[in-house]
Amino acid sequence: MNNTKEKNNLGDIMQQVIVFGTGKHWENHRRLLRLDYEVIGFMDNNKSKQGMQYQGKNIYAPEQLFEVNFDKLIVASTAKDVILRQLIDLGISTEKIEILNCCRLVDSKKYSSTINFDGSVDYHIENIFFRCNTRSDHNVVQEIFDDGNYNYTNQKDQFIVIDVGMNIGIAHSILHREKT
């Protein structure tokens, strides 16, 4: 594999990344990938895709990860909880793993996430901190900050989340933190 680092149009050195996931989640959000990231390959748990090409790049099995030289591994799947634990179990450093930012309603400069050793994710979105442990937690984050299903808005740091319904965990925390 070529170890030469390319530069983007802004002159930034490109980080070579593997994207974990070749499904609809990646297709719907791939334009949100950072401009200084160069996709050098894909990874997927679907055995029928492994060894094939996708968007002109190889699709690797997770077990092949150590054969590929990369800077970051981007999780681009709705199965974040399972994939994160799988990667940690394989011995991949949490510092090399990143979740594709799917919070289109939030300024990317006000978004960050940290992957913990147990596979949970700490999100910092605007002035809100919360932890996701399960797929449903991650889904609520996407529903609020990407899909706009809860009518999330942020005007002068005043958060509004309406129609919480049954998903009371994260959405309730957001409302609660804003009241205190």
C-alpha positions in Angstrom: 0.0 0.0 0.0 1.2 3.5 -0.8 2.4 5.3 2.4 2.7 8.7 0.7 0.4 11.3 2.3 -1.6 13.3 -0.2 -2.8 16.9 0.4 -6.3 18.2 -0.1 -7.2 21.5 -1.9 -6.6 23.4 1.3 -3.1 22.1 1.6 -3.9 19.9 4.6 -2.2 16.5 4.8 -4.7 13.8 4.2 -5.2 11.2 6.9 -5.7 7.7 5.5 -8.9 6.2 6.8 -10.8 2.9 6.6 -14.6 3.2 6.7 -16.4 0.4 8.6 -19.7 0.1 6.9 -20.8 0.0 3.2 -24.6 0.3 3.7 -27.2 3.0 3.6 -25.8 4.8 6.7 -22.5 5.5 4.8 -24.3 6.4 1.6 -26.6 8.9 3.4 -23.8 10.5 5.3 -20.5 10.1 3.4 -20.5 13.8 2.4 -20.0 14.6 6.1 -16.6 13.0 6.1 -13.9 15.5 7.1 -12.1 17.1 4.1 -8.7 16.0 5.4 -9.7 12.3 5.3 -8.8 10.1 2.3 -10.7 6.8 2.2 -8.3 4.1 1.4 -10.6 1.1 1.9 -13.7 -0.2 3.6 -14.5 -2.8 6.2 -17.7 -4.8 6.6 -18.9 -7.8 8.6 -20.9 -9.0 5.6 -18.8 -11.9 4.3 -20.3 -11.6 0.8 -18.9 -8.1 0.5 -15.4 -9.0 1.9 -12.7 -9.2 -0.8 -14.9 -7.2 -3.2 -14.5 -3.5 -4.3 -16.8 -0.7 -3.2 -16.4 2.9 -4.6 -13.2 1.7 -6.2 -11.7 0.6 -2.9 -11.1 -2.9 -1.3 -13.6 -4.2 1.3 -11.7 -5.9 4.2 -12.8 -8.3 6.8 -12.3 -7.0 10.4 -9.7 -9.7 10.9 -7.6 -8.2 8.1 -7.4 -4.8 9.8 -3.8 -5.3 10.9 -2.7 -5.9 7.3 -3.7 -2.4 6.3 -1.8 0.8 7.2 -4.3 3.5 8.2 -4.5 6.6 10.4 -8.2 6.3 11.5 -11.0 3.8 11.3 -14.4 5.6 10.7 -17.5 3.8 11.9 -20.3 4.6 9.4 -23.0 2.2 10.4 -26.2 2.1 12.5 -24.7 -0.8 14.5 -22.1 1.5 16.2 -22.5 -0.3 19.6 -21.7 -3.7 18.2 -18.9 -2.5 15.9 -17.2 -0.5 18.6 -17.0 -3.4 20.9 -15.8 -5.6 18.1 -13.0 -3.3 17.2 -12.0 -2.9 20.9 -12.0 -6.7 21.3 -9.8 -7.0 18.2 -7.3 -4.7 20.0 -7.8 -1.5 18.0 -6.9 1.5 20.1 -9.9 3.7 20.8 -7.7 6.7 19.7 -7.7 5.3 16.1 -11.5 4.8 16.0 -13.9 7.6 15.2 -17.6 7.8 14.6 -18.8 9.5 11.4 -20.4 12.8 12.5 -24.0 12.4 11.6 -25.3 15.5 13.4 -26.1 17.7 10.4 -28.1 20.1 12.6 -25.1 21.0 14.7 -22.1 23.1 13.6 -19.2 20.6 13.3 -17.0 22.8 15.4 -19.4 22.3 18.3 -19.4 18.5 18.0 -17.1 15.9 19.4 -17.2 12.3 20.6 -14.9 10.1 22.6 -15.0 6.3 22.5 -14.5 4.7 25.8 -12.7 1.3 26.5 -16.1 -0.4 27.2 -17.4 0.6 23.7 -19.7 3.4 25.0 -19.4 6.9 23.4 -19.3 10.2 25.2 -20.8 12.9 23.0 -20.3 16.6 23.4 -22.7 18.5 21.2 -22.9 22.2 21.7 -23.0 22.5 25.6 -24.6 19.1 26.1 -22.7 16.0 27.3 -24.1 12.5 27.3 -23.1 8.9 27.0 -24.4 6.3 24.5 -24.2 2.6 25.5 -26.7 1.0 23.1 -27.9 1.2 19.6 -31.1 2.9 20.7 -29.0 5.6 22.4 -27.1 6.2 19.2 -30.4 6.2 17.2 -31.9 8.9 19.5 -28.8 11.1 18.9 -29.2 10.7 15.2 -33.0 11.3 15.4 -32.5 14.5 17.4 -29.3 16.1 15.8 -29.5 14.7 12.3 -33.0 13.8 11.2 -34.6 16.6 13.2 -37.4 14.3 14.4 -37.7 16.1 17.7 -37.7 19.6 16.2 -34.3 20.3 17.7 -33.1 23.8 17.3 -30.4 25.9 18.9 -31.0 29.6 18.9 -28.5 31.6 21.0 -27.6 28.4 23.0 -31.3 27.8 23.9 -32.1 24.2 23.1 -35.6 23.1 22.2 -36.5 19.4 22.0 -40.2 18.8 21.4 -42.2 15.5 21.2 -39.9 13.3 23.2 -42.4 10.4 23.2 -41.0 7.0 24.4 -37.3 7.9 23.8 -36.9 9.6 27.2 -33.2 8.8 28.0 -31.0 11.3 26.1 -33.8 13.7 25.1 -34.9 13.9 28.8 -31.3 14.6 29.8 -31.1 17.5 27.3 -34.3 19.0 28.5 -33.2 18.5 32.2 -29.8 20.1 31.7 -31.3 23.1 30.1 -33.7 23.7 32.9 -31.0 23.6 35.7 
